[in-house]
Amino acid sequence: MTSSASAGPATEPALTVPPFAVIPGAQVQRALEGRQSQIVELVESTYRLHSAGDSVNPPSYFLRFPDRPASRIIALPASIGGSIRVDGLKWVSSFPENVSAGIPRASAVLILNDHDTGYPFACLECSIISATRTAAMAASAADWLSRGRPRPGRVGFFGVGLIARYIHTFLASTGWSFGEIGVHDLSADSAAGFRGYLERSGATGRITWYEHPEQLIRSSDLVIFATVAGEPHISDLSWFGHNPLVLHVSLRDLTPEILLASTNIVDDVEHCLKASTSPHLAEQLTGSRDFLAGTLDDVMAGRVRIPGDRPTVFSPFGLGVLDLAVGKYVYDEVTRSGDLHVIGDFFHELRRYG
Ligand SMILES: NC(=O)c1ccc[n+]([C@@H]2O[C@H](COP(=O)([O-])OP(=O)(O)OC[C@H]3O[C@@H](n4cnc5c(N)ncnc54)[C@H](O)[C@@H]3O)[C@@H](O)[C@H]2O)c1
């Protein structure tokens, strides 16, 4: 990393204060455009590093407000080793009422900290990074959890905001095509917006709007939940009688009874069994974690096999290490392009005694 000031005596290995850069959303988007397959590989290798213990990923911290109970801001500190070797923090807001004002629900920044000095060296727009890593983990899970049986040809999107759009883009860019695309959302505007996106994207396959959740679930082999439901609203196990693969990205849609009748895969056990997610409720109901079959890494490594005789539910909490890995990828790409926007003299008080 290039230095902007030296902080150690010349005889010792030099530790330097890195320059501080700001990477706006347009640069983030350019760095990630068309790289979906690479990002899925990056997310998978990050899961492997995390599983091997080469990461630190403490629990997320939820900041909630008594006067705005639907909103929250979450801090996800993390550290990752391997060749990425970076520390940092994602600070992500969810204000669901933004949507009715025409602006996205989620906004975020990612701070990257230098491994050797701890100095923050970049602040990146992170809503795109967050949606990208979420969609990449969904595409990876769809792939690994459907291996060994016919690939789902009928996809159902349950809740169609920004995350659903990113997941569809990632699936389409990593080799998936669907004969039927089902859509269900409480909001007619969201459904119309998603349909418009699908048509512009050139997606093939019949697009069907389902008024009732039951119709969507019964008509889909791959069901993707991306709502903002705060508590479970889907409780009828018979809707899942055809044993679909369910990507439960929004984490709180399914009652524990549905999970208990399914093969449950998570990204990280400790993380998923928190914050009133459906797996957390299932643990509280049964007093055990026996309903969990394992993690996505267990599946990738062949330690867990997915039986075909019941639904499979993937509940990913979303790990800060994924944001770090994708954020560092963006930082490296922008640096390589020569367009890194450095804020000169950001760190100013660099001599202990003036
Ligand atoms: N697991 C992860 O790592 C991860 C990462 C990012 C986002 N998420 C989650 O993904 C979800 C979607 O995020 P987004 O940015 O797309 O939100 P968004 O607000 O843009 O879209 C959510 C959509 O869900 C619809 N909806 C809400 N409740 C519904 C219900 N009960 N039935 C049907 N539709 C319903 C809304 O009308 C809206 O169109 C959020 O819950 C978010 O927390 C998870």
Ligand as a Chemical Component Dictionary entry (heavy atoms), coordinates in Angstrom:
data_LIG
# 
_chem_comp.id                   LIG 
_chem_comp.type                 NON-POLYMER 
_chem_comp.pdbx_formal_charge   0 
_chem_comp.three_letter_code    LIG 
# 
loop_
_chem_comp_atom.comp_id 
_chem_comp_atom.atom_id 
_chem_comp_atom.alt_atom_id 
_chem_comp_atom.type_symbol 
_chem_comp_atom.charge 
_chem_comp_atom.model_Cartn_x 
_chem_comp_atom.model_Cartn_y 
_chem_comp_atom.model_Cartn_z 
_chem_comp_atom.pdbx_ordinal 
LIG N1  N1  N 0  -29.793 -12.549 4.438  1  
LIG C1  C1  C 0  -29.094 -11.549 3.955  2  
LIG O1  O1  O 0  -27.862 -11.564 3.916  3  
LIG C2  C2  C 0  -29.780 -10.344 3.403  4  
LIG C3  C3  C 0  -29.042 -9.347  2.766  5  
LIG C4  C4  C 0  -29.703 -8.246  2.229  6  
LIG C5  C5  C 0  -31.080 -8.142  2.374  7  
LIG N2  N2  N 1  -31.753 -9.114  3.028  8  
LIG C6  C6  C 0  -33.189 -9.017  3.229  9  
LIG O2  O2  O 0  -33.841 -9.075  1.986  10 
LIG C7  C7  C 0  -35.130 -8.492  2.148  11 
LIG C8  C8  C 0  -35.510 -7.691  0.929  12 
LIG O3  O3  O 0  -34.700 -6.555  0.820  13 
LIG P1  P1  P 0  -35.011 -5.443  -0.320 14 
LIG O4  O4  O 0  -33.908 -4.446  -0.240 15 
LIG O5  O5  O -1 -35.288 -6.101  -1.596 16 
LIG O6  O6  O 0  -36.332 -4.795  0.279  17 
LIG P2  P2  P 0  -37.427 -3.937  -0.503 18 
LIG O7  O7  O 0  -38.118 -3.117  0.523  19 
LIG O8  O8  O 0  -36.819 -3.285  -1.699 20 
LIG O9  O9  O 0  -38.437 -5.057  -1.059 21 
LIG C9  C9  C 0  -39.193 -5.883  -0.208 22 
LIG C10 C10 C 0  -40.470 -6.269  -0.940 23 
LIG O10 O10 O 0  -41.164 -7.239  -0.145 24 
LIG C11 C11 C 0  -42.556 -6.939  -0.211 25 
LIG N3  N3  N 0  -43.183 -7.534  0.968  26 
LIG C12 C12 C 0  -43.055 -7.161  2.256  27 
LIG N4  N4  N 0  -43.741 -8.003  3.060  28 
LIG C13 C13 C 0  -44.308 -8.932  2.247  29 
LIG C14 C14 C 0  -45.124 -10.068 2.471  30 
LIG N5  N5  N 0  -45.499 -10.429 3.700  31 
LIG N6  N6  N 0  -45.516 -10.785 1.399  32 
LIG C15 C15 C 0  -45.160 -10.443 0.144  33 
LIG N7  N7  N 0  -44.367 -9.362  -0.130 34 
LIG C16 C16 C 0  -43.959 -8.631  0.905  35 
LIG C17 C17 C 0  -42.621 -5.430  -0.245 36 
LIG O11 O11 O 0  -43.841 -4.980  -0.779 37 
LIG C18 C18 C 0  -41.433 -5.098  -1.151 38 
LIG O12 O12 O 0  -41.788 -5.030  -2.505 39 
LIG C19 C19 C 0  -35.098 -7.722  3.472  40 
LIG O13 O13 O 0  -35.789 -8.446  4.470  41 
LIG C20 C20 C 0  -33.632 -7.697  3.818  42 
LIG O14 O14 O 0  -33.392 -7.631  5.217  43 
LIG C21 C21 C 0  -31.148 -10.206 3.536  44 
# 
loop_
_chem_comp_bond.comp_id 
_chem_comp_bond.atom_id_1 
_chem_comp_bond.atom_id_2 
_chem_comp_bond.value_order 
_chem_comp_bond.pdbx_ordinal 
LIG N1  C1  SING 1  
LIG C1  O1  DOUB 2  
LIG C1  C2  SING 3  
LIG C2  C3  SING 4  
LIG C2  C21 DOUB 5  
LIG C3  C4  DOUB 6  
LIG C4  C5  SING 7  
LIG C5  N2  DOUB 8  
LIG N2  C6  SING 9  
LIG N2  C21 SING 10 
LIG C6  O2  SING 11 
LIG C6  C20 SING 12 
LIG O2  C7  SING 13 
LIG C7  C8  SING 14 
LIG C7  C19 SING 15 
LIG C8  O3  SING 16 
LIG O3  P1  SING 17 
LIG P1  O4  DOUB 18 
LIG P1  O5  SING 19 
LIG P1  O6  SING 20 
LIG O6  P2  SING 21 
LIG P2  O7  DOUB 22 
LIG P2  O8  SING 23 
LIG P2  O9  SING 24 
LIG O9  C9  SING 25 
LIG C9  C10 SING 26 
LIG C10 O10 SING 27 
LIG C10 C18 SING 28 
LIG O10 C11 SING 29 
LIG C11 N3  SING 30 
LIG C11 C17 SING 31 
LIG N3  C12 SING 32 
LIG N3  C16 SING 33 
LIG C12 N4  DOUB 34 
LIG N4  C13 SING 35 
LIG C13 C14 SING 36 
LIG C13 C16 DOUB 37 
LIG C14 N5  SING 38 
LIG C14 N6  DOUB 39 
LIG N6  C15 SING 40 
LIG C15 N7  DOUB 41 
LIG N7  C16 SING 42 
LIG C17 O11 SING 43 
LIG C17 C18 SING 44 
LIG C18 O12 SING 45 
LIG C19 O13 SING 46 
LIG C19 C20 SING 47 
LIG C20 O14 SING 48 
# 
